Amino acid sequence: MTRFTTPAATLLLVSCALLLVGCEKQTGAFAAPNLDDAKQQASDDDRYVLIDFTATWCAPCKKMDADTWSDSRVVEWIDEHAVAVQIDVDQKPDISRQYNVSAMPTIVLERDGTVVDRIVGYRGPDDFIRWLENARQGRTALETMRASVGDRPAPGEQADMQQRYMLASQLMRSGKLDEATEEFIWLWENMLEYQPSMYGVRMSFMVSDIEQLITLHPPAKTAFTELRDQLTPPVRNGTADRDQVVDWGHLSRMIGDADALVQWFDDSMSRPERRADLQLLDDDLIEILADRNRLADAIALYPDPVQQAKQTIMQTKTTIAHMGQAPEGINRNDIVKTMHGIRNQAVARLYAICLAADCDDEATEIAGILMDLEDNNGVALSLVEQAMRVGELRTHQIEWLEQLPPGQLRDHMLQELNQQLAAETSAE
């Protein structure tokens, strides 16, 4: 299935390929050049194998390279107990699949071919050494986390939902799929009651984790389908509130029921009083409509697409202005760049929708608004890429690309755009 939206990682990967050739700089912690050598050395010396799954575009990975892997205490521990190797997930996808790596950094500790433990996410030197020592003494990260998180809270009690969410994710990555399903079900139904500030996490990172769990574990799909079906009657008859509509849409997406979302979209189009609900699920609906060659219908989601573009830009600006300190392991500038990339893709998507709906004047205005921004790096590429994905090609897109400095991505897109426009001309 073609994804209409483009992950920000795409441009970051290309940028690294162009600008950071040979960027897999190894610190003193990584003595082995590849996994086979690491396993052989570990076997010869009766030591652990420590595998760091990383990526050139992964900000927490770079932070660990700078803070953790270079720490003298970490290097000393590895010298004494392990052979460490770094694996780039984009260069070695087969090894990444073998170890079921889905997020970076993922760090695996194994001995004699058996995984002892694994962790996901940034760890500072102190936490990292504590994990290594616990694992060496037979205490896994999951066991430590279970003890720390404790039992589920009673109604009205204070509880750290971030930690309980991390426990559910750790259960899934440890293969405890029945337990992970129970935890994720409980979190989906109760998380916001205890910690409303987790709304954004619930609707983004947790949704992605649940989708992965459903792929791995059919009983999880059954359980979340039951939750979705409980919400279907009020959503269908128009009595559901906004939160119920959003939950129903996300649950439908998680279980892979795109047909239900399309049917609801079509039904709502004929009932003006329900059109406001459509925007609550615009991201999911647009992606599905694009996959079904119905992108032009998505214009109904935005009575004023130009105003929607301005609103998206303003929301991004406001969010950045009020953003606090970045989480540990994440550079604030990297967050800002990512948010600008997401903004560019969202507005470029509106541009493509307008083109598909033959609203070229609105599309031109939207493109101009985006290009006039001071922080407009990557804007032209985003606009052209979204238009090309849905076959809405225009000659002015060639002019945009020709104004950019030469580069691998720009040159490839320009060649592809010229070829597709020539093919369209020949077919007329």
VEXDREN-2710 file (C-alpha; in Angstrom, 1 decimal):
% VEXDREN-2710
k/r/px/py/pz
1/MET/0.0/0.0/0.0
2/THR/1.4/3.4/-0.9
3/ARG/1.5/5.8/2.0
4/PHE/0.3/9.2/1.0
5/THR/2.2/11.0/3.8
6/THR/6.0/10.8/3.8
7/PRO/7.9/10.1/7.0
8/ALA/10.4/12.8/7.9
9/ALA/13.0/10.1/8.1
10/THR/13.0/9.9/4.2
11/LEU/14.7/13.2/3.7
12/LEU/16.9/12.7/6.7
13/LEU/18.2/9.4/5.3
14/VAL/19.0/11.0/1.9
15/SER/20.7/13.9/3.6
16/CYS/22.9/11.6/5.6
17/ALA/23.8/9.7/2.5
18/LEU/24.8/12.8/0.7
19/LEU/26.5/14.7/3.5
20/LEU/27.7/12.1/6.0
21/VAL/29.5/9.5/3.8
22/GLY/31.2/7.1/6.2
23/CYS/29.2/8.5/9.1
24/GLU/29.3/5.2/10.9
25/LYS/32.1/6.4/13.1
26/GLN/32.8/3.8/15.7
27/THR/33.8/4.8/19.2
28/GLY/36.3/2.8/21.3
29/ALA/33.5/0.6/22.6
30/PHE/33.0/-1.2/19.3
31/ALA/35.9/-3.5/18.7
32/ALA/34.2/-5.8/16.2
33/PRO/33.7/-4.8/12.5
34/ASN/30.6/-7.0/12.0
35/LEU/28.3/-9.3/13.9
36/ASP/29.9/-12.5/12.8
37/ASP/33.3/-11.4/14.1
38/ALA/31.7/-10.2/17.3
39/LYS/30.2/-13.6/17.9
40/GLN/33.4/-15.4/17.1
41/GLN/35.4/-13.1/19.4
42/ALA/32.9/-13.5/22.2
43/SER/32.9/-17.3/21.8
44/ASP/36.7/-17.4/21.9
45/ASP/36.9/-15.2/25.0
46/ASP/33.7/-16.5/26.8
47/ARG/32.1/-13.0/26.8
48/TYR/28.8/-11.5/25.9
49/VAL/27.9/-10.0/22.5
50/LEU/26.5/-6.5/22.8
51/ILE/24.7/-5.2/19.7
52/ASP/23.7/-1.6/19.1
53/PHE/21.1/-1.2/16.4
54/THR/21.3/2.3/15.2
55/ALA/20.6/4.6/12.2
56/THR/22.3/7.7/10.8
57/TRP/19.1/9.7/11.1
58/CYS/18.4/8.6/14.7
59/ALA/19.0/11.5/17.1
60/PRO/18.9/9.4/20.3
61/CYS/21.4/7.1/18.7
62/LYS/23.8/10.0/18.1
63/LYS/23.3/11.2/21.7
64/MET/24.2/7.7/22.9
65/ASP/27.3/7.7/20.7
66/ALA/28.4/11.0/22.3
67/ASP/27.4/10.4/25.9
68/THR/27.2/6.7/26.6
69/TRP/29.3/4.6/24.2
70/SER/32.2/6.9/24.7
71/ASP/32.0/7.0/28.5
72/SER/35.1/5.5/30.0
73/ARG/33.1/3.3/32.5
74/VAL/31.0/1.8/29.7
75/VAL/34.1/1.1/27.6
76/GLU/35.8/-0.5/30.6
77/TRP/32.7/-2.7/31.2
78/ILE/32.7/-3.8/27.6
79/ASP/36.4/-4.5/27.5
80/GLU/36.0/-6.8/30.5
81/HIS/32.7/-8.5/29.8
82/ALA/31.6/-8.2/26.1
83/VAL/32.4/-7.7/22.5
84/ALA/30.3/-4.8/21.1
85/VAL/29.2/-4.1/17.5
86/GLN/27.1/-1.4/15.9
87/ILE/24.6/-2.4/13.2
88/ASP/23.1/0.2/10.9
89/VAL/19.5/-0.9/10.4
90/ASP/19.3/0.6/6.9
91/GLN/22.5/-1.1/5.7
92/LYS/21.8/-4.4/7.4
93/PRO/18.0/-4.9/7.2
94/ASP/18.2/-8.7/7.3
95/ILE/20.0/-8.6/10.7
96/SER/17.5/-6.1/12.0
97/ARG/14.6/-8.3/11.0
98/GLN/16.3/-11.3/12.6
99/TYR/16.4/-9.5/15.9
100/ASN/12.9/-8.0/15.4
101/VAL/14.2/-4.4/15.6
102/SER/11.4/-1.8/15.2
103/ALA/12.8/1.3/16.9
104/MET/16.2/2.8/17.5
105/PRO/18.3/2.6/19.4
106/THR/17.7/-1.1/20.2
107/ILE/20.5/-2.7/22.3
108/VAL/20.7/-6.5/22.6
109/LEU/22.9/-8.4/25.0
110/GLU/23.3/-12.1/24.1
111/ARG/25.5/-15.0/25.1
112/ASP/26.2/-18.2/23.2
113/GLY/23.5/-17.3/20.7
114/THR/20.8/-16.6/23.3
115/VAL/19.4/-13.2/23.9
116/VAL/19.9/-12.3/27.6
117/ASP/18.1/-9.0/27.5
118/ARG/17.3/-6.0/25.3
119/ILE/16.4/-2.4/25.8
120/VAL/15.0/0.3/23.4
121/GLY/15.6/4.0/23.6
122/TYR/18.3/6.3/24.9
123/ARG/20.1/5.4/28.0
124/GLY/22.7/7.6/29.7
125/PRO/25.9/6.1/31.0
126/ASP/24.7/5.4/34.6
127/ASP/21.4/3.8/33.5
128/PHE/23.2/1.8/30.8
129/ILE/25.8/0.4/33.2
130/ARG/23.0/-0.4/35.7
131/TRP/21.2/-2.3/33.0
132/LEU/24.3/-4.2/32.0
133/GLU/25.1/-5.2/35.5
134/ASN/21.5/-6.3/36.2
135/ALA/21.5/-8.4/33.1
136/ARG/24.9/-10.0/34.0
137/GLN/23.3/-10.9/37.4
138/GLY/20.2/-12.4/35.8
139/ARG/17.8/-9.5/36.3
140/THR/16.2/-8.4/33.0
141/ALA/15.0/-4.9/32.2
142/LEU/11.4/-6.3/32.2
143/GLU/11.7/-7.7/35.7
144/THR/13.2/-4.4/36.9
145/MET/10.5/-2.4/35.3
146/ARG/7.7/-4.7/36.7
147/ALA/9.0/-4.1/40.2
148/SER/9.2/-0.4/39.6
149/VAL/5.8/0.1/38.0
150/GLY/3.9/-2.1/40.4
151/ASP/0.2/-3.0/40.3
152/ARG/-2.4/-1.0/38.4
153/PRO/-3.6/2.0/40.3
154/ALA/-7.0/2.1/42.0
155/PRO/-9.5/4.8/40.9
156/GLY/-8.4/8.2/42.1
157/GLU/-4.8/7.2/42.8
158/GLN/-1.9/9.0/41.2
159/ALA/0.0/6.9/38.7
160/ASP/2.8/7.4/36.2
161/MET/1.2/6.3/32.9
162/GLN/4.4/6.9/31.0
163/GLN/6.1/4.1/33.0
164/ARG/3.1/1.8/32.6
165/TYR/3.1/2.4/28.9
166/MET/6.9/1.6/28.8
167/LEU/6.1/-1.6/30.7
168/ALA/3.5/-2.6/28.0
169/SER/6.0/-1.9/25.3
170/GLN/8.7/-3.9/27.0
171/LEU/6.3/-6.8/27.4
172/MET/5.6/-6.8/23.7
173/ARG/9.3/-6.6/22.8
174/SER/10.1/-9.4/25.2
175/GLY/7.5/-11.7/23.5
176/LYS/5.0/-11.6/26.4
177/LEU/2.2/-10.9/24.0
178/ASP/-0.8/-11.9/26.1
179/GLU/0.4/-9.7/28.9
180/ALA/1.2/-6.9/26.6
181/THR/-2.3/-7.1/25.1
182/GLU/-3.9/-6.9/28.6
183/GLU/-1.7/-3.9/29.5
184/PHE/-2.4/-2.0/26.3
185/ILE/-6.1/-2.7/26.6
186/TRP/-6.1/-1.3/30.1
187/LEU/-4.0/1.7/29.0
188/TRP/-6.3/2.5/26.1
189/GLU/-9.3/2.5/28.3
190/ASN/-7.8/4.2/31.4
191/MET/-4.7/6.1/30.6
192/LEU/-6.3/9.6/30.3
193/GLU/-8.3/9.2/33.4
194/TYR/-5.1/9.1/35.4
195/GLN/-2.9/11.4/33.3
196/PRO/-4.7/13.5/30.7
197/SER/-1.4/14.9/29.5
198/MET/-0.6/11.6/27.9
199/TYR/-3.2/12.2/25.1
200/GLY/-0.6/12.9/22.5
201/VAL/1.4/9.8/23.4
202/ARG/-1.8/7.7/23.3
203/MET/-2.7/8.9/19.9
204/SER/0.7/8.5/18.3
205/PHE/3.4/6.3/19.8
206/MET/1.0/4.0/21.6
207/VAL/-1.2/3.6/18.5
208/SER/1.9/2.6/16.6
209/ASP/2.9/0.1/19.3
210/ILE/-0.6/-1.4/19.3
211/GLU/-0.5/-1.8/15.5
212/GLN/2.7/-3.7/15.8
213/LEU/1.2/-5.9/18.6
214/ILE/-1.8/-6.6/16.4
215/THR/0.5/-7.7/13.6
216/LEU/2.4/-10.0/16.0
217/HIS/-0.6/-11.4/18.0
218/PRO/-4.0/-12.2/16.5
219/PRO/-5.7/-12.3/19.9
220/ALA/-4.7/-8.6/20.3
221/LYS/-6.6/-7.8/17.1
222/THR/-9.7/-9.6/18.4
223/ALA/-9.5/-7.7/21.7
224/PHE/-9.2/-4.3/20.0
225/THR/-11.8/-5.1/17.4
226/GLU/-14.3/-5.7/20.3
227/LEU/-13.4/-2.2/21.7
228/ARG/-14.0/-0.6/18.3
229/ASP/-17.3/-2.5/17.8
230/GLN/-18.6/-1.1/21.1
231/LEU/-18.2/2.4/19.7
232/THR/-19.6/1.7/16.2
233/PRO/-23.3/2.2/17.0
234/PRO/-23.0/5.7/18.5
235/VAL/-20.6/6.7/15.7
236/ARG/-22.9/5.5/13.0
237/ASN/-26.0/7.1/14.4
238/GLY/-24.3/10.4/15.2
239/THR/-24.6/10.3/19.0
240/ALA/-20.9/9.8/19.7
241/ASP/-18.9/12.7/21.2
242/ARG/-15.6/13.9/19.7
243/ASP/-13.4/11.6/21.8
244/GLN/-15.5/8.6/20.9
245/VAL/-15.3/9.4/17.2
246/VAL/-11.5/9.8/17.4
247/ASP/-11.1/6.5/19.3
248/TRP/-13.3/4.7/16.8
249/GLY/-11.3/6.0/13.9
250/HIS/-7.9/5.1/15.5
251/LEU/-9.2/1.6/16.5
252/SER/-10.4/1.0/13.0
253/ARG/-7.0/2.0/11.6
254/MET/-5.2/-0.2/14.2
255/ILE/-7.2/-3.3/13.3
256/GLY/-6.8/-2.6/9.5
257/ASP/-10.5/-1.9/8.8
258/ALA/-10.2/0.8/6.2
259/ASP/-13.5/-0.2/4.7
260/ALA/-15.3/1.0/7.8
261/LEU/-13.7/4.4/7.7
262/VAL/-14.5/4.8/4.0
263/GLN/-18.1/3.8/4.6
264/TRP/-18.4/6.3/7.4
265/PHE/-16.9/9.0/5.3
266/ASP/-19.4/8.4/2.5
267/ASP/-22.3/8.3/4.9
268/SER/-21.2/11.5/6.6
269/MET/-20.9/13.3/3.2
270/SER/-24.6/13.1/2.8
271/ARG/-25.3/14.4/6.3
272/PRO/-24.1/18.0/6.7
273/GLU/-24.6/17.9/10.5
274/ARG/-21.8/15.2/10.7
275/ARG/-19.2/16.8/8.4
276/ALA/-17.5/18.5/11.3
277/ASP/-16.6/15.0/12.6
278/LEU/-14.8/14.2/9.4
279/GLN/-11.9/16.5/10.2
280/LEU/-11.3/14.6/13.5
281/LEU/-10.0/11.8/11.4
282/ASP/-8.6/13.7/8.4
283/ASP/-5.2/12.1/8.4
284/ASP/-6.5/8.5/8.3
285/LEU/-9.2/9.4/5.8
286/ILE/-6.9/11.2/3.4
287/GLU/-4.4/8.3/3.3
288/ILE/-7.2/5.8/2.6
289/LEU/-8.8/7.9/0.0
290/ALA/-5.5/8.4/-1.8
291/ASP/-4.9/4.7/-1.8
292/ARG/-8.3/4.2/-3.5
293/ASN/-7.7/7.0/-6.1
294/ARG/-10.3/9.2/-4.4
295/LEU/-8.1/12.0/-3.2
296/ALA/-10.3/14.6/-4.9
297/ASP/-13.1/13.7/-2.4
298/ALA/-10.8/14.7/0.5
299/ILE/-11.4/18.4/-0.4
300/ALA/-14.7/18.0/1.4
301/LEU/-12.7/17.8/4.7
302/TYR/-11.6/21.4/4.3
303/PRO/-14.2/24.0/3.4
304/ASP/-11.3/26.5/3.2
305/PRO/-8.0/24.7/2.4
306/VAL/-6.0/28.0/2.3
307/GLN/-7.1/28.9/5.8
308/GLN/-6.4/25.3/6.9
309/ALA/-2.8/25.7/5.5
310/LYS/-2.3/29.0/7.4
311/GLN/-3.7/27.4/10.6
312/THR/-1.3/24.4/10.3
313/ILE/1.7/26.8/9.9
314/MET/0.5/28.9/12.9
315/GLN/-0.1/25.8/15.1
316/THR/3.5/24.6/14.4
317/LYS/5.0/28.0/15.1
318/THR/3.0/28.2/18.4
319/THR/3.9/24.7/19.5
320/ILE/7.6/25.4/18.9
321/ALA/7.5/28.7/20.8
322/HIS/5.9/27.0/23.8
323/MET/8.0/23.9/23.7
324/GLY/9.9/23.2/26.9
325/GLN/13.2/21.5/27.3
326/ALA/13.8/18.5/25.0
327/PRO/13.7/15.0/26.6
328/GLU/16.9/13.4/27.6
329/GLY/18.9/12.2/24.6
330/ILE/17.1/14.5/22.1
331/ASN/18.5/17.7/20.7
332/ARG/15.9/20.5/20.6
333/ASN/17.0/21.6/17.1
334/ASP/16.3/18.1/15.8
335/ILE/12.8/18.3/17.2
336/VAL/12.3/21.7/15.5
337/LYS/13.5/20.4/12.2
338/THR/11.2/17.4/12.5
339/MET/8.2/19.6/13.3
340/HIS/9.0/21.8/10.3
341/GLY/9.2/18.7/8.2
342/ILE/5.8/17.5/9.5
343/ARG/4.4/20.9/8.8
344/ASN/5.8/20.9/5.3
345/GLN/4.2/17.5/4.5
346/ALA/0.9/18.5/6.0
347/VAL/0.6/21.7/4.0
348/ALA/2.0/20.0/0.8
349/ARG/-0.7/17.4/1.3
350/LEU/-3.3/20.2/1.1
351/TYR/-1.6/21.4/-2.1
352/ALA/-2.0/17.9/-3.6
353/ILE/-5.6/17.6/-2.5
354/CYS/-6.5/20.9/-4.2
355/LEU/-4.8/19.8/-7.4
356/ALA/-6.7/16.5/-7.3
357/ALA/-9.9/18.5/-6.9
358/ASP/-9.1/20.8/-9.8
359/CYS/-8.7/23.8/-7.4
360/ASP/-5.5/25.0/-8.9
361/ASP/-5.8/28.6/-7.7
362/GLU/-6.1/27.4/-4.1
363/ALA/-3.2/25.0/-4.6
364/THR/-1.0/27.8/-6.0
365/GLU/-1.8/30.1/-3.0
366/ILE/-1.0/27.3/-0.5
367/ALA/2.3/26.6/-2.2
368/GLY/3.2/30.3/-2.1
369/ILE/2.4/30.6/1.6
370/LEU/4.7/27.7/2.4
371/MET/7.5/28.9/0.2
372/ASP/7.4/32.4/1.7
373/LEU/8.3/31.1/5.1
374/GLU/11.7/32.0/6.5
375/ASP/12.3/28.4/7.5
376/ASN/11.4/26.9/4.1
377/ASN/14.1/24.3/3.7
378/GLY/12.7/21.3/1.9
379/VAL/9.4/23.0/1.0
380/ALA/9.7/22.6/-2.8
381/LEU/10.7/19.0/-2.4
382/SER/7.7/18.3/-0.1
383/LEU/5.3/20.0/-2.5
384/VAL/6.5/18.1/-5.6
385/GLU/6.8/14.8/-3.8
386/GLN/3.2/14.9/-2.5
387/ALA/1.9/15.9/-6.0
388/MET/3.9/13.1/-7.7
389/ARG/2.6/10.5/-5.3
390/VAL/-0.9/11.1/-6.4
391/GLY/-0.1/11.8/-10.1
392/GLU/-1.0/15.6/-9.9
393/LEU/1.8/16.9/-12.0
394/ARG/2.2/20.5/-13.2
395/THR/5.0/22.2/-15.3
396/HIS/5.6/24.8/-12.6
397/GLN/6.8/22.0/-10.4
398/ILE/9.8/21.6/-12.8
399/GLU/10.6/25.3/-12.3
400/TRP/10.6/24.8/-8.5
401/LEU/13.1/21.9/-8.7
402/GLU/15.3/23.7/-11.2
403/GLN/15.7/26.6/-8.7
404/LEU/17.2/24.2/-6.1
405/PRO/20.9/23.4/-6.0
406/PRO/21.8/20.0/-7.6
407/GLY/21.5/17.0/-5.4
408/GLN/20.7/13.3/-5.5
409/LEU/17.1/13.7/-4.4
410/ARG/16.4/16.8/-6.3
411/ASP/17.9/15.4/-9.5
412/HIS/16.0/12.1/-9.2
413/MET/12.7/13.9/-8.7
414/LEU/13.4/16.3/-11.6
415/GLN/14.1/13.4/-13.9
416/GLU/11.1/11.5/-12.8
417/LEU/8.8/14.5/-13.1
418/ASN/10.0/15.3/-16.6
419/GLN/9.5/11.7/-17.7
420/GLN/5.9/11.5/-16.2
421/LEU/4.9/14.8/-17.8
422/ALA/6.3/13.7/-21.1
423/ALA/4.3/10.5/-20.9
424/GLU/1.1/12.4/-20.1
425/THR/1.7/14.6/-23.1
426/SER/2.3/11.6/-25.4
427/ALA/-0.9/10.0/-24.2
428/GLU/-3.1/13.0/-25.0
END
